[in-house]
Amino acid sequence: MHILLMYSTHKPSEEHLQRLTAIEPSIRVSVAESEETAIAAAKDADVIFGHRYLIQSLPYTQNLRWVQSTASGVDRLPCVELAQRQVMLTRMTLQSFVIARHAVTLAWAMVRCLPQALEYQKAGIWNQTFDWLPLPRQAIVFGTGNIGRAIAKLLKADGIKVTGVKRTVNGETLAEFDDLCDRQSWFSLLPDMDWCFLALPHTEETRDLFNETAMRALPSHAIIVNVGRGETLVSADLCRVLSAGHLGGAALDVLYPKPTSSADPFWQTPGLIVTPHVAAHHYERSAMMEQFCEQQLVRFINNQPLLDRVT
């Protein structure tokens, strides 16, 4: 069995390579160092871990049976092509709790005026005058998948009432949420929300979903946090709304389009925190990803159901 590794964010450790080959004597592991090496190795690969060069190498595969992506979302993966080739696809949601913690931390940082405190610190000023925002009572979370549910769980632990937004609601309930609403009714709830979290995939339906109209429907003290896909929020609208003094603030881990230079007006927008798509990153991330792939491989070899399968 030939396993091709093409992780996007880290080089596989030597220990990981040794553990993979020790699972079964027939296993051969190769590492894609570039697009060219990925294409060459993909020709006889049975399994691919990672997706860095997946789109480029997929047309050249002949024996591929399974792809284990390291991403939580699948909207940027060649799902149709994989299905046509009858290749099984699994994703990786084990970082959802870290992404959720990142999102909620960003919101609390805005409420606790940490950016303002850091500005005072840089200027060497001892000043207890802050632009305090109301403590959150209600929050709305767009997306009720792994990340959305993890966010809701943290919010409820803080005593915040949480409403989840999903595509359709047919009388169902989710334990992490106090209420659920569908795509037809969420807009009317915005005026009552203190915090708004976006944890959505990028689809035709979600693209530009959160625009200036939605932002202005929120109360003037509300905070928006996006840890889903940048395309779901209109960045230019957000900058305009924040610059006009509406909204208590916003925090983005994903941007679309990304700023092209340090002179981009985006960087000077008041009331905005930006983290460069690192919500899932942490010290133990690489080790956790490698361990997950190893466990999945054992399941695959033993014909056991794989975790996080995409259907």
TAQUIVEN-V726424 format. One record per backbone hydrogen bond with DSSP energy under -0.5 kcal/mol. NH is the residue of the N-H (numbers start at 0). CO is the residue of the C=O. E is the energy in kcal/mol with one decimal. If there is no record, write none. Layout:
((NH | CO | E) (NH | CO | E))
This chain:
((2 | 0 | -0.6) (2 | 27 | -3.2) (3 | 46 | -2.9) (4 | 2 | -0.5) (4 | 29 | -2.8) (5 | 3 | -0.5) (5 | 48 | -3.3) (16 | 12 | -1.9) (17 | 13 | -2.2) (18 | 14 | -2.5) (19 | 15 | -2.3) (20 | 16 | -2.0) (21 | 17 | -1.4) (22 | 18 | -0.6) (22 | 19 | -1.1) (23 | 19 | -0.6) (26 | 23 | -1.8) (27 | 0 | -3.4) (29 | 2 | -2.4) (31 | 4 | -2.9) (32 | 30 | -0.8) (37 | 33 | -2.0) (38 | 34 | -2.3) (39 | 35 | -2.1) (40 | 36 | -2.4) (41 | 37 | -2.1) (42 | 38 | -0.7) (42 | 39 | -0.6) (43 | 40 | -0.9) (44 | 41 | -1.0) (45 | 1 | -2.4) (46 | 1 | -1.9) (47 | 65 | -2.1) (48 | 3 | -2.8) (49 | 47 | -0.5) (49 | 67 | -3.5) (50 | 5 | -0.6) (51 | 5 | -2.2) (53 | 50 | -1.1) (56 | 52 | -2.3) (57 | 53 | -2.4) (58 | 54 | -0.5) (59 | 56 | -1.7) (60 | 57 | -1.6) (61 | 41 | -0.6) (61 | 42 | -0.8) (64 | 45 | -2.9) (65 | 45 | -1.3) (66 | 87 | -2.8) (67 | 47 | -3.0) (68 | 66 | -0.8) (68 | 89 | -2.9) (76 | 73 | -1.7) (78 | 76 | -2.4) (81 | 77 | -2.3) (82 | 78 | -2.4) (83 | 79 | -2.4) (84 | 80 | -1.7) (85 | 82 | -1.3) (86 | 81 | -3.0) (87 | 64 | -2.5) (87 | 85 | -0.5) (89 | 66 | -2.5) (90 | 307 | -2.7) (91 | 70 | -2.4) (95 | 92 | -1.9) (97 | 94 | -0.6) (98 | 94 | -2.3) (99 | 95 | -2.6) (100 | 96 | -2.0) (101 | 97 | -2.4) (102 | 98 | -2.4) (103 | 99 | -2.6) (104 | 100 | -2.4) (105 | 101 | -2.1) (106 | 102 | -1.7) (107 | 103 | -2.4) (108 | 104 | -2.4) (109 | 105 | -1.6) (110 | 106 | -2.1) (111 | 107 | -2.8) (112 | 109 | -1.3) (113 | 108 | -2.4) (116 | 112 | -2.3) (117 | 113 | -2.4) (118 | 114 | -1.7) (119 | 115 | -2.1) (120 | 116 | -2.3) (121 | 117 | -2.7) (122 | 118 | -1.7) (123 | 120 | -1.2) (124 | 119 | -2.9) (126 | 124 | -0.9) (129 | 127 | -0.8) (131 | 129 | -1.5) (132 | 110 | -0.8) (138 | 160 | -2.7) (139 | 194 | -2.0) (140 | 162 | -2.9) (141 | 139 | -0.5) (141 | 196 | -3.1) (142 | 140 | -0.8) (142 | 164 | -2.1) (148 | 144 | -2.8) (149 | 145 | -1.8) (150 | 146 | -2.4) (151 | 147 | -2.4) (152 | 148 | -2.1) (153 | 149 | -1.7) (154 | 150 | -2.4) (155 | 151 | -2.6) (156 | 152 | -1.5) (157 | 153 | -0.9) (157 | 154 | -0.8) (158 | 155 | -1.7) (159 | 154 | -2.1) (160 | 136 | -2.5) (162 | 138 | -2.4) (163 | 178 | -2.6) (164 | 140 | -2.6) (165 | 163 | -0.5) (165 | 180 | -2.2) (176 | 173 | -1.8) (177 | 161 | -2.1) (178 | 161 | -1.6) (180 | 163 | -2.5) (182 | 166 | -1.2) (184 | 181 | -1.3) (185 | 181 | -1.2) (187 | 184 | -0.5) (188 | 185 | -1.4) (189 | 185 | -0.6) (189 | 186 | -1.1) (191 | 188 | -1.7) (192 | 189 | -2.1) (193 | 137 | -2.3) (194 | 137 | -1.6) (195 | 222 | -2.6) (196 | 139 | -2.8) (197 | 224 | -2.8) (198 | 141 | -2.8) (198 | 196 | -0.6) (202 | 200 | -0.8) (206 | 202 | -1.8) (207 | 230 | -3.0) (208 | 205 | -2.2) (209 | 231 | -2.8) (210 | 208 | -1.1) (214 | 210 | -2.5) (215 | 211 | -2.6) (216 | 212 | -0.8) (217 | 213 | -0.8) (217 | 214 | -0.8) (218 | 189 | -0.6) (218 | 192 | -0.6) (221 | 218 | -1.8) (222 | 193 | -2.1) (223 | 248 | -1.5) (224 | 195 | -2.7) (225 | 250 | -2.1) (226 | 197 | -2.5) (226 | 224 | -0.5) (227 | 197 | -0.6) (231 | 228 | -1.5) (232 | 229 | -1.4) (233 | 209 | -2.2) (234 | 232 | -1.0) (234 | 255 | -0.8) (237 | 233 | -2.0) (238 | 234 | -2.5) (239 | 235 | -1.9) (240 | 236 | -2.6) (241 | 237 | -2.8) (242 | 238 | -2.3) (243 | 239 | -1.3) (244 | 241 | -1.5) (245 | 240 | -1.9) (246 | 219 | -0.5) (247 | 221 | -2.5) (248 | 221 | -1.2) (249 | 270 | -2.1) (250 | 223 | -2.7) (251 | 272 | -2.6) (252 | 225 | -2.5) (253 | 225 | -0.7) (263 | 260 | -1.5) (266 | 263 | -1.8) (267 | 264 | -1.1) (268 | 265 | -1.2) (271 | 268 | -0.7) (272 | 249 | -2.4) (274 | 251 | -2.5) (276 | 252 | -1.3) (276 | 274 | -2.3) (280 | 277 | -1.6) (284 | 281 | -1.6) (287 | 283 | -2.3) (288 | 284 | -2.5) (289 | 285 | -2.4) (290 | 286 | -2.3) (291 | 287 | -2.3) (292 | 288 | -2.3) (293 | 289 | -2.2) (294 | 290 | -2.4) (295 | 291 | -2.5) (296 | 292 | -2.3) (297 | 293 | -1.9) (298 | 294 | -1.9) (299 | 295 | -2.7) (300 | 296 | -2.7) (301 | 297 | -1.9) (302 | 299 | -1.3) (303 | 298 | -3.1) (308 | 305 | -0.6) (309 | 88 | -3.0) (310 | 308 | -0.6))
